[in-house]
Amino acid sequence: MKRVALSDQIAAVDVAVASIEAVLRERDFYRLYPRMVDFEIDNLRAVARTLAWFQTHEQTIRDAISSARQLDAAQQVP
């Protein structure tokens, strides 16, 4: 699996939000329940915010994972 930068993932979600919003508004279900379009779009925007948070804190996350692995390796197994 190819690694994709978080900035590229965020950009892709932003493009998807705009595209999906237009498509959803044309579907029968979303015509019957127009508030659901905003619900779906809000969920996608939350994904983009989560990815942006990961990007902001990427080094801290990597450091925490590395520390956890070091602690795990240092454990004595009976």
C-alpha positions in Angstrom: 0.0 0.0 0.0 1.3 3.4 -1.0 1.8 6.0 1.8 -0.1 9.2 1.3 0.9 12.4 3.1 -1.7 13.8 5.6 -1.8 17.1 3.7 -2.8 15.2 0.5 -5.4 13.2 2.5 -6.9 16.5 3.9 -7.0 18.0 0.4 -8.8 14.9 -1.0 -11.4 15.0 1.8 -12.0 18.7 1.0 -12.5 17.9 -2.6 -14.8 15.0 -1.7 -16.9 17.2 0.5 -17.6 19.6 -2.3 -18.3 16.8 -4.8 -20.4 14.6 -2.5 -22.6 17.5 -1.4 -23.7 18.2 -5.0 -24.4 14.5 -5.6 -26.3 14.0 -2.3 -28.6 16.9 -3.0 -29.8 15.1 -6.1 -30.6 11.7 -4.4 -34.2 10.9 -3.5 -33.4 10.0 0.1 -31.7 13.3 0.7 -34.5 15.2 -1.0 -36.9 13.6 1.5 -34.5 14.3 4.4 -32.5 17.4 3.4 -31.0 17.7 6.8 -29.1 14.5 6.2 -27.0 16.2 3.6 -25.6 18.6 6.2 -25.1 15.7 8.6 -23.1 13.7 6.0 -21.1 16.8 5.1 -20.4 17.7 8.7 -19.1 14.1 9.2 -16.7 14.5 6.3 -15.5 17.8 7.6 -14.9 16.2 10.9 -12.7 13.7 9.2 -10.7 16.5 7.6 -10.3 18.2 11.0 -9.1 15.0 12.5 -6.5 14.5 9.8 -5.4 18.1 10.3 -5.0 17.4 14.0 -3.0 14.3 13.3 -0.8 16.4 10.9 -0.3 19.1 13.6 0.7 16.5 16.2 2.4 13.9 14.0 5.8 14.1 15.7 4.3 13.8 19.1 2.3 10.8 18.0 5.4 9.2 16.5 7.4 9.9 19.7 4.6 8.3 21.8 4.5 5.2 19.7 8.3 4.9 19.8 8.3 5.2 23.5 5.6 2.6 23.9 7.6 0.2 21.7 10.7 0.8 23.8 8.8 0.1 27.0 7.3 -3.0 25.5 10.7 -4.3 24.4 12.1 -3.6 27.9 9.5 -5.7 29.6 10.7 -8.9 31.1 8.5 -11.8 30.0 8.4 -14.6 32.7 
